[in-house]
Amino acid sequence: MSLALLMAILGAAFLHAGWNALIKTGGNKQSGMVVLSVGHAAAGALVAATRPFPGAEVWPWLLASGLIHMAYQLLLSYAYDHGDLSRVYPIARGTAPMIVALAGAVLLSDRLSPSEHAGIVVLGLGIIGMARGVFASGESLRLLPFAFGSALATAGYSMVDGTGARLSGDAIGYVGWLMMTSAVFYIPAALGLRGRAAWPSGRREWALGLIAAFASYAAYAVVVWAMARAPIALVAALRETSILFAMLIGWALFSDRMTAGKIVAGGLIVAGVILTRL
């Protein structure tokens, strides 16, 4: 792998952690997600306009993924309402690949490699350590069900989108339609739960949300570009450095408390995710 490709993947990991930080920055996390959804829908519309209309067999997967993405955005927003970026992000980001690996082994009879077995064990230790730190640090326990719920949603839409994209035969077009579909579900849900408070009220909220939308889209685009030029497993593993970036951003920008236990747990989560990806 060339140095330029490595730096591009690390940049995508930073962008992924960065858009989460921008959502965390806003006073109302749901309104930030609303702007993010608007930005995604606009980008999706531009992409979809250049691609064929999805076939009937693809729409059940698009609708299912849109609903799961809605749950993911709601749960992640609530998690950031109650917890630090450096606590929520590693739990949410690290638990998802463990769920996917276990679900594949149990439901799809996938054979796990020795590195995947080791990764699941290391991931479990890191997640337990990160979650246990909530009790020791006096943080709100309410962040845990929301963070784990968002991880479950991430695992769910990952498996659904893998099938839907294959059925469509056009992954780029599928993602474009998905961005619009998820916005159609999420925005009314956020407004229904929070009322007018979920709608951005100022330029700052719109600016942060649109920047987050751009960062999110750019991170995804760079990863897809990199996977066409390097082994997919290696790219997937390297992008999980976003967990470390999120912890550093939380410490530097939000003054998150960085204990030895949190650092060790974060390191275990990163190591475990990389093992499950290789």
Buried (B, 14 or more C-beta within 10 A) or exposed (E): EEEEBBEBBBBBBBBBBBBBBBBBBBEBBBBBBBBBBBBBBBBBBEBBEEBEEBEEEBBEBBBBBBBBBBBBBBBBBBBBBBBBBBBBBBBBBBBBBBBBBBBBBEEEEBEBEEBBBBBBBBBBBBBEBBBEBBEEEEBBEBBBEBBBBBBBBBBBBBBBBEBBBEBBEBBBBBBBBBBBBBBBBBBEBBBEEBEEEBBBEEEEBBEBBBBBBBBBBBBBBBBBBBBEEBEEBBBBBBBBBBBBBBBBBBBEEBEBBBEEBBBBBBBBBBBBBBBBBB
